[in-house]
Amino acid sequence: MQTLSRAAILRSGAASALTIAAGRGAGAQTSIPLQLGAMPTDGSACAIYALDRGFFRSGGIDTKVTIMTNTASLAAAVQGGTLEIGFGSVVPLAQARARGINFNVIWPAAMYVGPPSPNLIMVAKDSPVRKAADLNGKTIAVNGLRDLTQYEVQAWIDKNGGDVKSIQLVEIPFSEMATALASGRVAAAILAEPFLTAAKNTARVVGDPNPAIGPRYAITCWFATEDWLERNAEVGRRFAAVMQRTARWANAHRGDTAAILARVSKIPPEITARMTRSYYSEIPPVPAMFQPVLDAASKYGTLPPMNARDLIWRG
């Protein structure tokens, strides 16, 4: 687990970045502390950009970001109170709600709005796999079992001529998937950026699972518990405003965000410059963003039918 503070991020950058961020913080409203959880992926990088650009500070939030590997671990940390707001797909949140644990979506994060996609199914370069049916009986890596990456893989195989009941799924962090492919531990894996582009020297794309879920939907979101939001509605509103501001800036400044991501994450600049970038939601959450994902989780998993409207915070 890795924790990033705004100060740590700015120390790793140029003096000009520090000056710009400090200037934007001048005269900001009284800051409220926030423990925020994210993943080491481009989809959650809005948190990094908001820290780097001073958007959290000027929005009245003193934020620390903790990096974890999947939604399940982040949701557990949010439920336990170690973190206050987390990041991930809506699936574990819906599963928790089915068990009586109420998480609410505060703001959508990365959106699938059509190709090119920021997460794809890959196989080793010398793999004989060319189509979905070639994966019948094989082992496939996903970032989280009973999470969106699992259902994306299953939907793609099902809709492209494979036997979804014959495959075996294993949970492996995105950062370790390329190694698992190269060693033959798994026959395929669903990788997200920046790990997708970094793996292209040893792996190749075999399919895009995103259209199998729907033509447009929220891949990930920012969430908190319903109880925490009731007690901290002002923080939730400030956070949503910062995410909206950051999304608008990030979507319009791809070159700047690539440079920040390379500097903060230590991902080589040639990777961040080439990879498919996430599109971040600039509008508040609506049920249509999440319903296709919940429907897939009901079809391929154990989630009972659920209305996405029940998961969205109305703060």
TORKOL-286239 format. One record per residue (C-alpha): y negated, z negated, x negated. Coordinates in Angstrom, 3 decimals, padded with zeros to 6 digits. Layout:
residues N
((Y, Z, X));
...
//
This chain:
residues 315
((000.000, 000.000, 000.000));
((-003.376, 001.008, -001.399));
((-006.771, -000.302, -000.354));
((-009.975, 001.684, -000.793));
((-013.407, 000.167, -000.378));
((-016.600, 002.180, -000.116));
((-017.681, 000.764, -003.463));
((-014.447, 001.845, -005.142));
((-014.792, 005.355, -003.800));
((-018.388, 005.661, -004.925));
((-017.566, 004.291, -008.392));
((-015.157, 007.189, -008.843));
((-017.848, 009.753, -008.039));
((-021.037, 011.064, -009.524));
((-024.266, 009.068, -009.518));
((-025.768, 011.528, -007.053));
((-023.102, 010.602, -004.482));
((-024.025, 006.942, -004.872));
((-027.714, 007.681, -004.449));
((-027.233, 009.780, -001.315));
((-024.902, 007.242, 000.313));
((-027.167, 004.320, -000.528));
((-030.160, 006.154, 000.867));
((-028.434, 006.813, 004.153));
((-027.537, 003.152, 004.448));
((-031.146, 002.002, 004.230));
((-032.401, 000.496, 007.446));
((-028.975, 000.606, 009.068));
((-028.090, -001.756, 011.892));
((-026.327, -005.045, 011.086));
((-022.893, -004.231, 009.667));
((-019.664, -005.432, 011.265));
((-016.589, -005.729, 008.998));
((-013.622, -003.476, 009.841));
((-010.114, -003.274, 008.382));
((-009.056, 000.364, 008.820));
((-005.649, 001.928, 008.161));
((-005.008, 005.570, 007.217));
((-002.433, 007.841, 005.547));
((-002.650, 009.825, 002.290));
((-003.087, 013.104, 004.187));
((-005.935, 015.472, 004.937));
((-005.592, 014.586, 008.628));
((-006.932, 011.082, 008.064));
((-009.486, 012.040, 005.409));
((-012.398, 011.607, 007.830));
((-012.243, 007.929, 006.874));
((-012.712, 008.850, 003.219));
((-015.574, 011.221, 003.998));
((-017.281, 008.623, 006.194));
((-017.095, 006.114, 003.343));
((-018.254, 008.596, 000.733));
((-021.179, 009.908, 002.794));
((-022.296, 006.466, 003.933));
((-021.625, 007.242, 007.611));
((-019.797, 003.953, 008.188));
((-022.614, 001.965, 006.647));
((-025.346, 003.741, 008.555));
((-023.222, 003.348, 011.690));
((-023.217, -000.415, 011.255));
((-019.647, -000.852, 009.997));
((-018.574, -002.395, 006.675));
((-015.208, -000.679, 006.261));
((-012.217, -001.128, 003.992));
((-009.457, 001.489, 004.189));
((-005.805, 000.643, 003.595));
((-003.428, 003.547, 002.922));
((000.103, 003.415, 004.406));
((002.832, 006.032, 004.837));
((003.469, 006.526, 008.579));
((002.357, 005.587, 012.080));
((005.064, 002.966, 012.579));
((003.907, 000.911, 009.590));
((000.255, 001.286, 010.580));
((000.949, 000.334, 014.195));
((002.851, -002.755, 013.048));
((-000.103, -003.765, 010.854));
((-002.559, -003.243, 013.726));
((-000.373, -005.185, 016.137));
((000.004, -008.007, 013.619));
((-003.738, -008.175, 012.934));
((-003.622, -007.171, 009.256));
((-005.504, -004.028, 010.268));
((-007.845, -003.593, 013.217));
((-007.840, 000.185, 013.661));
((-005.009, 002.465, 012.573));
((-004.250, 006.160, 012.255));
((-001.257, 008.256, 013.276));
((000.393, 010.226, 016.034));
((000.315, 009.077, 019.632));
((004.126, 008.825, 019.905));
((004.712, 005.319, 018.476));
((001.741, 004.106, 020.517));
((003.367, 005.412, 023.692));
((006.711, 003.906, 022.697));
((005.013, 000.558, 022.160));
((003.318, 000.784, 025.570));
((006.719, 001.411, 027.164));
((007.764, -001.942, 025.658));
((004.659, -003.724, 026.946));
((002.550, -003.501, 023.763));
((-000.713, -001.811, 024.657));
((-002.357, 000.419, 022.084));
((-005.348, 002.561, 022.996));
((-006.579, 005.806, 021.445));
((-010.205, 005.432, 020.334));
((-010.782, 008.921, 018.939));
((-008.669, 012.030, 018.224));
((-008.279, 012.861, 014.523));
((-006.651, 016.116, 013.345));
((-006.222, 018.778, 016.023));
((-003.837, 021.720, 016.194));
((-005.981, 024.591, 017.450));
((-003.809, 027.496, 016.282));
((-002.717, 028.900, 012.916));
((-003.013, 028.370, 010.032));
((-001.316, 024.993, 010.434));
((-001.773, 021.947, 008.192));
((001.897, 020.963, 008.489));
((004.901, 023.295, 008.156));
((008.677, 023.221, 007.761));
((009.695, 024.035, 004.186));
((012.925, 024.631, 002.249));
((013.646, 024.935, -001.466));
((012.693, 028.338, -002.897));
((016.323, 029.213, -003.627));
((017.571, 027.970, -000.255));
((019.625, 030.399, 001.867));
((017.862, 029.103, 005.004));
((015.795, 031.834, 006.672));
((015.742, 030.867, 010.339));
((016.219, 027.891, 012.635));
((019.932, 028.526, 013.224));
((020.551, 028.300, 009.452));
((019.674, 024.593, 009.683));
((022.492, 023.825, 012.126));
((024.467, 020.880, 010.782));
((021.917, 020.234, 008.023));
((019.747, 017.231, 007.075));
((015.984, 017.525, 007.574));
((013.273, 015.155, 006.343));
((010.529, 013.896, 008.650));
((007.704, 011.492, 007.857));
((008.662, 009.126, 010.649));
((011.692, 008.848, 012.891));
((010.758, 008.752, 016.591));
((007.347, 010.079, 015.576));
((005.613, 013.437, 016.002));
((007.101, 015.060, 012.899));
((010.588, 014.459, 014.315));
((009.777, 016.023, 017.663));
((007.977, 018.956, 016.055));
((011.101, 019.783, 014.050));
((013.380, 019.403, 017.051));
((011.149, 021.513, 019.298));
((010.898, 024.283, 016.683));
((014.668, 024.425, 016.154));
((015.331, 024.327, 019.899));
((012.856, 027.104, 020.679));
((013.902, 029.345, 017.792));
((017.644, 029.655, 018.305));
((019.007, 026.602, 016.497));
((021.218, 023.757, 017.737));
((018.977, 020.704, 017.764));
((021.917, 018.393, 018.507));
((023.658, 019.359, 015.280));
((020.917, 018.385, 012.808));
((020.518, 015.049, 011.048));
((017.035, 013.629, 010.509));
((016.030, 011.246, 007.714));
((012.705, 009.478, 007.167));
((011.005, 010.300, 003.852));
((007.288, 009.923, 003.000));
((005.396, 013.208, 002.685));
((004.782, 012.427, -000.992));
((008.530, 012.433, -001.753));
((009.654, 015.430, 000.304));
((009.236, 018.104, -002.367));
((011.488, 016.132, -004.705));
((014.061, 015.666, -001.948));
((014.075, 019.431, -001.338));
((014.369, 020.305, -005.029));
((017.259, 017.873, -005.547));
((019.158, 019.140, -002.512));
((018.996, 015.758, -000.789));
((017.699, 017.515, 002.321));
((017.931, 021.133, 003.469));
((014.420, 021.209, 004.937));
((011.354, 019.005, 005.402));
((008.159, 019.040, 007.427));
((005.265, 018.640, 004.985));
((001.616, 017.963, 005.723));
((-001.373, 018.785, 003.534));
((-002.064, 018.209, 000.700));
((001.647, 017.834, -000.090));
((002.417, 021.184, 001.558));
((000.323, 023.232, -000.849));
((001.372, 021.123, -003.845));
((005.031, 021.886, -003.040));
((004.652, 025.674, -002.968));
((005.744, 026.056, -006.593));
((009.207, 024.765, -005.701));
((009.457, 025.309, -001.944));
((008.695, 027.968, 000.657));
((007.750, 027.914, 004.342));
((010.462, 028.634, 006.878));
((008.625, 027.837, 010.111));
((005.539, 026.508, 011.877));
((006.544, 023.774, 014.352));
((003.123, 023.292, 015.919));
((003.241, 026.058, 018.580));
((006.562, 024.622, 019.762));
((004.640, 021.560, 020.969));
((001.726, 023.408, 022.526));
((-001.143, 025.842, 021.909));
((-003.677, 023.061, 021.349));
((-003.176, 019.318, 020.964));
((-004.082, 016.241, 018.937));
((-001.781, 015.886, 015.948));
((-003.140, 012.436, 015.124));
((-005.588, 009.848, 016.380));
((-007.341, 006.568, 015.622));
((-006.123, 003.593, 017.644));
((-006.321, -000.164, 018.187));
((-004.736, -002.713, 020.482));
((-006.153, -003.058, 023.967));
((-006.777, -006.777, 023.385));
((-008.746, -006.141, 020.186));
((-010.864, -003.487, 021.874));
((-011.669, -005.826, 024.743));
((-012.977, -008.373, 022.233));
((-014.620, -005.812, 019.931));
((-015.884, -003.058, 022.210));
((-019.061, -002.614, 020.168));
((-017.050, -002.000, 016.977));
((-014.897, 000.514, 018.844));
((-017.971, 002.375, 020.083));
((-019.547, 002.387, 016.624));
((-016.311, 003.627, 015.086));
((-016.009, 006.459, 017.622));
((-019.607, 007.503, 016.923));
((-018.953, 007.549, 013.168));
((-015.778, 009.623, 013.610));
((-017.634, 012.138, 015.759));
((-020.459, 012.424, 013.241));
((-017.997, 012.730, 010.354));
((-015.869, 015.341, 012.131));
((-018.902, 017.540, 012.767));
((-019.972, 017.249, 009.148));
((-016.471, 017.751, 007.696));
((-015.664, 020.805, 009.826));
((-018.909, 022.442, 008.669));
((-018.618, 021.485, 004.966));
((-015.140, 022.462, 003.786));
((-016.205, 022.890, 000.182));
((-017.816, 019.469, 000.029));
((-014.846, 017.741, 001.651));
((-012.404, 019.451, -000.729));
((-014.373, 018.109, -003.682));
((-014.476, 014.576, -002.228));
((-010.757, 014.644, -001.440));
((-009.923, 015.786, -004.965));
((-012.112, 013.130, -006.542));
((-010.956, 010.211, -004.434));
((-007.273, 011.073, -004.029));
((-006.795, 012.464, -007.564));
((-005.252, 015.579, -006.017));
((-005.972, 018.492, -008.374));
((-009.068, 020.428, -007.226));
((-007.098, 023.675, -007.264));
((-004.843, 022.187, -004.566));
((-007.624, 020.912, -002.302));
((-009.444, 024.238, -002.674));
((-006.381, 026.259, -001.543));
((-004.773, 024.110, 001.087));
((-005.075, 024.569, 004.846));
((-007.672, 022.061, 005.980));
((-007.430, 019.952, 009.101));
((-009.740, 020.587, 012.024));
((-011.149, 017.246, 013.195));
((-011.938, 016.592, 016.842));
((-015.640, 016.613, 017.608));
((-015.170, 015.537, 021.229));
((-013.827, 012.304, 022.767));
((-010.164, 011.957, 023.713));
((-008.932, 013.536, 026.953));
((-005.371, 013.447, 028.344));
((-004.747, 017.165, 027.714));
((-004.981, 016.538, 023.953));
((-001.997, 014.185, 024.007));
((000.179, 015.156, 026.967));
((002.107, 017.946, 025.140));
((003.121, 015.459, 022.447));
((004.249, 012.852, 024.982));
((006.226, 015.489, 026.863));
((008.033, 016.484, 023.656));
((008.803, 012.837, 022.894));
((010.295, 012.495, 026.377));
((012.334, 015.685, 026.040));
((013.725, 015.127, 022.548));
((013.477, 011.354, 022.241));
((013.782, 008.263, 024.378));
((010.199, 007.941, 025.615));
((010.070, 007.634, 029.414));
((007.710, 010.093, 031.116));
((004.158, 008.882, 030.538));
((000.653, 009.956, 031.537));
((-001.561, 010.341, 028.473));
((-004.478, 009.014, 030.502));
((-002.969, 005.511, 030.242));
((-003.316, 005.533, 026.444));
((-006.997, 006.426, 026.180));
((-009.622, 003.715, 025.722));
((-012.474, 003.943, 028.208));
((-014.948, 001.947, 026.140));
//
